[in-house]
Every structure is written in C-alpha cells, then in structure tokens.
Amino acid sequence: MSEKEEILRLRDEINRHNHNYYVLSSPEISDKEFDMLMKRLEELEAANPDMADPLSPTQRVGSDLTKGFEHVLHERPMMSLSNTYSIEEVDDWFERVRKGLDGESFAIVGEMKFDGTSISLTYEEGRLVRAVTRGDGTRGDDVTANVKTIRSIPLVLHPGDWPSRFEIRGEILMPWESFERLNREREYNEEPLFANPRNAASGTLKTRDPREVARRHLDARFYYLLSDTLPFDNHYDNMLAARSWGFKVSPAMKLLGSLKEVDDYIEYWDTQRKTLPVATDGLVFKVNNLRQQLNLGYTAKSPRWAIAYKFNPENACTRLREVTFETGRMGIVTPVANLEPILLSGTFVKRASLHNDDIMRQLDIHQGDWLYVEKGGEIIPKITGVDTSRRDPEALPVIFVTECPECGTPLVRHPGEAAWVCPNRSGCRPQLTGRIEHFCARRMMDIDGIGEETAELLFSAGLVENIADLYDLTLEKLSALDRIGEKTATRILKGLEDSRKVPFERVVYALSIPNVGETTAKRLALGVQTMERMREMSVEQLTAIPDVGPVIAQGIYEYLHNPSNEAIIDRLTAAGLKMEVEADRLAPAGNALEGKSVVISGTFSHHSRDEYKEIIERQGGKNVGSISKKTSFVLAGENMGPAKLEKCRALGIPILSEDDFRELIGEA
C-alpha cells in the first residue's frame, strides 16, 4: 500500500472511530490506539503535502455537540492537548520548552488528567451565568441547567479578588462510588451499562431532565482560569485563588522546578492515582508563567506550553481465596471468585463473577490459583485467565456444587440452559428476599425505602415473608424495627400507597414469574388485558401471545396455578393493585410502525427507553431485544453498544437517531 493510499484509509478509519466515540459514545479502541492512528496520519500528511485536505481528521477537534441543546460559541477556543505515553516523550517536551524559551528559567505545574467530560463555566460579578461543553472546540452545548445541580460547583462565589468576568475550565466527573451505584441500578433494571465513568458523566450531562442529573451525583475538578484581568501572572497562583473562591481544584496540583521533579511526579502518581475517588487517565504538565505560555504559543491543534501524559490500561494478577456459590432471586446459582484484594481503577476488587459452570470449566480454575483480573474502567471485574505457572501441583480443580448453598435442595439444570437452579422457590431465603426486593424496585412497583438490606430486615423480623405481606405493614410495625425510623417508615408507607397506581404490565413484571422479563411482561399484560383472564388461559393460549414461547408459557401457567402464588395474587388484588390494563393504554396512537420490529439501544434525550417502547407498540410496532435479519431498524441513542453497531453493519440494518425516529412517527 502506498503512503497516499494509507492516508485515505487512515482518514476513513479515524472518522469512523470519531463517530463511535463522540456521537455513539461507544469506542471500539483505546485512547492510545486512537492516538497512534492519528500520529501516523499526521506523519504521512506532513510527508505528502499534496494530500492536504481541510476536512482531514487531523485538521479538527472531535465534537460532542448534541441535538436538543443550544449551541454556544466559545469566547476562547477549547483546544486539545498533545498526548504522550512515555516519560521519555515528556522529557523531550520539557527540552523543547527550554529551547523555546531560549534558556530562560521556568517552572512546570503538574496536574491530574481527570477522565470526565470537559466544561467551561462563565462567571459575572461572582455568579454562574453559563456552562458550555467543549463541543468541537469552537462551540459547545449550553448545559447550564444541568450543571447547576452539581453540588461541588459554586453558583455564587466566596468573597475574594475574582475578576468581574472570567471563564474557568474543568472536567465534569462521576465518582467511582456513584458510577458503581448507577451501573448496579441499570444492571438490575436490565438497562445497558455505561462502559466507564467518562461515558456516564457525558451521558448524564446531556440528559434532558435536571432532576435525573442531580440524582446521579456528578462532581467536578477545575484546572484553568481565563480572563482579561487575572489576579496573578502565573497559572499555579491563579488556581490557588480559584480554590479560595469555592472551586474544587485538585490537591494533586504541584509546582515542579526541574526535569527530575517532573519524572518523580509521574512515577508517584502512576500508582497513587489508583486510590483516588474519581477516574483519571493521565497527568498534565503546563508551563506556569502566563507570559511564557504566550511566547511558546500554539500549534494548529494544541498549545506548545502544555502536554498530557497518558497512563497505561489497568490489569492485575491476584490470588484466588475461594470460590463461593450464591443463590439469586430466580434460584440461579452463580459461582463467585473471592480474591485477594487488588486495586483496579479506583476501587479494591475482591470478588468477580464466574457466571456459570461452563465458564468455570473453560477457565479451568483450581484452588488457590493466580487469576488475571481486568476492569479497564468498567464496573464489573472480569476474570480473563489463569497463571498456570504459579499453580500448586497438588491443587484440585474447583467443582460446581450439587446442592443449593442456602437451603440444601438438589440443584437442577434444564436441557439447553447454562445455569444450575434451586427449585425450592417457596422455602429458599435468598429467593424469597430477592423477590421482595425486586417487587419494590424502581422499574417495578417503585416502593421507596425498601432495598436489599430493608427486605432482609423485614423478612428476618417475620413481617414480610412474601410480597403480599408488604401491604399489611403499618407505621407501628415499621417503627418498632431497628434501623427504620419514623421518617423512613412514612416513606415506605407512601411508596406502598402510590404503588396502587402502577400500571398492570409493571405489576406482572414485579411478580417474578420465571423467564418473564420487562418486555415479555408488557406483551403478556397487553395480550391478556386482565389478571383474571391470564389465570384462566391454557398453555396453548399463552403461547399464542407474541414473545411468549412454549417454555415461557409453561412457566407462567405453573406459576399461576401454584396455590401459594394464587393466594398472593388474591391478596394483592384485595390490596388495590391494578390487575387489568387501563382502557387508554389499549388504544393505538397510529400505525407508522405497523409490522416493524424495532431494537432500542442507548440512552435518549426526549423520552426514556420505557416511553419509547410504549410508543413503538402504540404505533403498531414490535419491540425486540436482539438484532437479526428480521429487525426493521435500530433506534439508537447515546452509548449504543459497539457489538450492536457492528452487527447492524454486517446485516445491513438501518440505524435511526432519536430525531429521525420522532420524525418518522410524526412527533418532531
């Protein structure tokens, strides 16, 4: 391949990766791999000036502009930094700075490179007036309403010598704790997980509902001050001043006087960063003196007076303590690797799911093995392999249990299924408490105040042994329990009262019927229309409902004809829960999607995923969970998974944006 052919190939490849990263929030390659592609293209274009193209990806900054937000022109462009991946490259930059300043003495400021989404805030007379994303570097999205919900960002500054008007730049972050909580919630609600805190922060900042932004507990760090009347002539003192005005400036910021101090700073934070409560992906070095910054100037894309050093991705090898087996809400027994704690991506990893017997056998795990663990910014740690060279020759392979670890019931494995299951649904404690917790969760009955711990507490106290018992709770009963005060008790009772208004399809989902997930529950509810009719239907009649195959139908039939379940449903009906579809839910809204099968992927600005599923059904379409040749199109929001994207390309399935879809159904 000639150099000119390689230039064209690289431009196409980089443009595709830019789209995946900035538009779909689904990167397929690492930052380092992307930077290497860009670096190679820059070298080739420099050697082939006749191939210059103003639309080459080397001539622009990537964009995170989103439809639906007001686009605002930056007063000063937000440029990107040159990236390096070795101490030697940082040292080379240091020497270029020395030469550029003709031997004049200079100091460097070392800072953490936080892995979030860039933001520019403008203050006038000490009050926040505008918050704008980086966008394409020239203009960004006005997200002021959402930024105001972030408690670490001052709306009104502390008294100080701040300029009457200034801009401060930083990163909007989602702390590890908030990220883990959000992904646990999304996993439980069968929503796609965010790949890393950066994507989660970016997606949250672009959410149309500021209340949802507030609920996700974003944070911020600030690193650069701009104004025509700055208080000091150097970056370090300006940031200390900003800290005194109320901005969150990282304590890791340090003034460095020599090349050795720069190298020592890199070496120190290469390990210490793992203890920070937020994600980082490198360090930034800036010339401290503002006059010297001006003298050094800029290249077409980045300042010469600053550089970013990127850390390598994290992985580790740690020792297996033991494999334990845990029984879930539906009786599925999952093997869990309990590890010697190892620090990865800001949190100590102590446990990792081994998923099922087949995967455990494929890994060939023995007692006391050393296991390779990867996290790479993701919330769920993964066991990727075994270091067999460190295995004790006497170690025995780990064998899957044959009885439920909770109740001792012999496990069963149905033909074609990967999971071993405890069949004791009515007497196995984690199944009982898991069903209580599931019933109360946000996407089911949304009973505030009852999570895993409270469900366990209510069960242990003998107050709630099944979901129907919840509606017998009183303020007196709840207040008598340890760890439940009057305020929490009142919140629980209000949640129970409000749950009587929850639509029938969510009631069906909340019952924990085997193999009936959220989509099937909705199909089932709309297909039968009333609980009474569902209980009267045969297996054959249930099978005729879309998305309800023979196995699911048999499970529904057996569930509804189990005497204990029959009694629970009778009690829930008497408690006032909705046991039929409301008339307005049955009325079609149109036929724009008649006969079409639609897959939803990603997060959206105008409606929630649930609302889009309902819109699709009321427009005559069908929601399907996976992409196949029969899929009509994919409704794609932000953070669409790369696997789905690739499958669409392979099968030639159209991808519609949120705005395209709204136009199709006549909403836009």
Secondary structure, DSSP 8 states (H G I E B T S, - for coil): --HHHHHHHHHHHHHHHHIIIIIS---SS-HHHHHHHHHHHHHHHHH-GGG--TTSGGGS------TTS-EEE-SS------EE-SHHHHHHHHHHHHHHTTT----EEEEEEE-SEEEEEEEETTEEEEEEE-TTSSEEEB-HHHHTT-TTS-SB--SS---SEEEEEEEEE--HHHHHHHHHHHHHTT----SSHHHHHHHHHT-S-HHHHHHTT-EEEEEEEE-TT-SSSBHHHHHHHHHHHT----TT-EEE-SHHHHHHHHHHHHHHGGGSSS-EEEEEEEESBHHHHHHH-B-SSSBTTEEEEE----EEEEEEEEEEEEE-TTSEEEEEEEEEEEEETTEEEEEEE--SHHHHHHHT-BTT-EEEEE-TT-SS-EEEEE-GGG--TT--B----SB-TTT--B-B--TT---EE---TTT-HHHHHHHHHHHHSTTTT--TT--HHHHHHHHHTTS-SSGGGGGG--HHHHHTSTT--HHHHHHHHHHHHHGGGS-HHHHHHHTT-TT--HHHHHHHHHHH-BHHHHHH--HHHHHTSTT--HHHHHHHHHHHTSHHHHHHHHHHHHTT---B--HHHHS----TTTT-EEEEESB-SSS-HHHHHHHHHHTT-EE-SS--TT--EEEE-BT--HHHHHHHHHHT--EE-HHHHHHHTT--
